[in-house]
Amino acid sequence: MFSDIRAADEAISLNAVVRDISALDEKAQLIGDVANIVGIEGTDDEYRRFAMAL
């Protein structure tokens, strides 16, 4: 689904928040090809940076 959204004409920031990045399996890590992945423990600055990314 993320790749479908990424293919849209509009420039948007795709972000995924996960409990533990290091625990992602190979399939889940594919999200990183089309979206920013941030851990739930991420800092406010990380969340802000990803939210503003295009």
C-alpha distances in whole Angstrom, upper triangle without the diagonal:
4,5,5,6,9,10,11,15,15,16,14,14,11,12,12,15,16,20,21,19,22,21,18,18,17,13,12,14,12,10,13,12,10,11,14,15,18,20,21,25,24,26,26,26,23,21,23,22,19,18,21,19,17
4,5,5,6,9,10,14,13,13,11,10,7,9,10,13,15,18,19,17,20,20,16,17,16,13,12,12,10,7,10,9,7,7,11,12,15,18,19,22,21,23,23,23,20,18,20,19,15,15,17,15,14
4,5,5,6,9,12,13,13,12,12,9,12,13,16,18,21,22,19,22,22,18,18,16,14,13,13,10,8,10,9,6,8,12,14,18,20,22,25,23,26,26,25,22,21,22,21,17,17,19,16,14
4,5,5,7,11,12,13,12,13,11,14,15,18,20,24,25,23,25,25,21,21,20,16,16,17,14,12,14,12,10,11,15,17,20,23,24,27,26,28,28,27,24,23,24,23,19,19,20,18,16
4,5,5,9,9,10,9,10,8,11,13,17,19,23,24,22,25,25,21,22,21,18,17,17,15,12,14,13,9,10,13,16,18,21,22,26,24,26,25,24,22,20,20,20,16,15,17,15,13
4,5,8,8,8,8,9,7,11,13,17,19,23,24,21,24,24,21,22,20,18,17,16,13,11,12,10,7,8,12,15,18,21,22,25,23,25,24,23,21,19,19,18,15,15,15,13,10
4,6,8,9,10,12,11,15,17,21,23,26,27,25,27,27,24,24,22,20,19,19,16,14,15,13,10,12,15,18,21,25,26,29,27,29,28,27,24,23,23,21,18,18,18,16,13
4,6,8,9,12,12,15,18,21,24,28,29,26,29,30,26,27,25,22,21,21,19,16,17,15,12,14,17,20,22,26,27,30,27,29,28,27,25,23,23,21,18,18,18,16,13
4,7,9,12,13,17,20,24,26,30,31,29,32,32,29,30,28,26,25,24,21,19,20,18,14,16,18,22,24,28,29,32,29,30,29,27,25,24,23,22,19,18,17,16,12
4,6,10,12,15,18,22,25,28,30,27,31,31,28,29,28,26,24,24,22,19,19,18,14,15,17,20,22,26,27,29,26,27,25,24,23,21,20,19,17,15,14,13,10
4,7,10,13,17,20,23,26,27,25,28,29,26,28,27,25,23,22,20,17,17,16,12,12,14,18,20,23,24,27,24,24,22,21,19,18,17,15,13,12,11,9,6
4,6,10,13,16,19,23,24,22,26,27,24,26,25,23,21,20,18,15,15,15,11,10,11,15,16,20,21,23,20,21,19,18,17,15,14,13,11,9,9,8,5
4,6,10,13,16,20,21,19,22,23,21,23,22,21,18,17,16,13,12,13,10,7,8,11,13,16,17,20,17,18,16,15,13,11,11,10,7,6,7,5,5
4,7,10,13,17,18,16,20,20,18,19,19,17,15,14,13,10,10,11,7,5,6,9,11,14,15,18,16,17,17,16,14,12,13,12,8,8,10,8,8
4,7,10,13,15,13,17,17,15,17,18,16,13,13,13,9,9,11,9,5,5,6,8,11,12,14,12,14,14,14,11,9,11,11,7,7,10,9,10
4,6,10,11,10,14,14,12,14,15,14,10,11,11,8,9,12,10,7,6,5,6,8,9,13,12,14,15,15,12,10,13,13,10,10,14,13,14
4,7,9,9,13,13,12,15,16,16,12,12,14,11,11,15,14,10,8,6,5,6,6,9,9,12,13,14,11,9,13,13,11,11,15,15,17
4,6,6,10,9,9,12,14,14,10,11,13,11,12,15,15,12,11,7,6,5,6,9,10,13,15,16,13,12,16,16,14,15,19,18,20
4,7,9,8,9,13,16,16,12,13,16,14,15,19,19,16,14,10,9,6,5,8,10,14,16,18,15,14,18,19,16,18,21,21,23
4,5,5,7,11,14,15,11,12,15,14,14,18,18,16,14,10,9,6,7,9,10,14,17,18,15,15,19,19,17,19,22,22,24
4,5,6,9,11,13,10,9,12,11,10,14,15,13,11,8,7,6,9,10,11,14,17,17,14,15,18,17,15,18,21,19,21
4,6,8,11,13,11,10,13,14,13,16,18,16,14,11,11,9,12,13,13,17,20,20,17,18,21,21,19,21,24,22,24
4,6,10,11,9,10,13,14,14,17,19,17,16,12,12,11,13,14,15,19,22,23,19,20,23,23,21,23,26,24,26
4,7,8,6,6,10,10,11,14,15,14,14,10,12,11,13,15,16,20,22,23,19,19,23,22,19,21,24,22,24
4,6,5,6,9,11,12,14,16,16,16,13,15,15,17,19,20,23,26,26,22,22,26,25,22,24,27,25,26
4,6,5,7,10,10,12,14,15,16,14,16,16,19,21,21,25,27,27,23,23,26,25,22,24,27,24,24
4,5,5,8,10,11,13,14,15,13,16,17,19,22,22,25,27,27,23,23,26,25,22,23,26,23,23
4,5,6,8,10,11,11,12,10,13,13,16,18,18,22,24,24,20,20,23,22,18,20,23,21,21
4,5,6,8,10,10,10,9,12,13,16,18,17,21,23,22,18,19,21,20,17,19,22,19,20
4,5,5,8,9,11,10,14,15,18,21,20,23,24,24,20,20,22,21,17,19,21,19,18
4,5,6,6,8,8,11,13,16,18,17,20,21,21,17,17,19,18,14,16,18,16,16
4,5,5,6,6,10,12,15,18,16,19,20,19,15,15,18,16,12,15,17,14,14
4,6,8,10,13,16,19,21,19,22,23,22,18,18,20,17,14,17,18,14,14
4,7,10,13,16,19,21,19,21,22,21,17,17,18,16,13,14,15,12,11
4,6,10,13,15,18,16,18,18,17,14,13,15,13,9,11,13,10,10
4,7,10,13,15,12,14,15,14,10,10,12,10,7,9,11,9,10
4,7,10,12,10,13,14,14,10,10,13,12,9,11,14,12,14
4,6,8,6,9,11,11,8,8,11,11,8,11,14,13,15
4,5,5,9,11,13,9,9,13,13,12,14,17,16,19
4,5,9,10,13,10,9,13,14,13,14,17,18,21
4,7,9,12,10,10,13,15,14,16,19,19,22
4,7,8,6,7,10,11,11,13,15,16,19
4,5,5,6,9,10,11,12,14,16,19
4,5,5,6,9,10,10,12,14,18
4,5,5,6,9,10,11,12,16
4,5,5,6,8,10,11,14
4,6,5,6,9,10,13
4,6,5,6,9,12
4,6,5,6,10
4,5,5,8
4,6,8
4,7
4
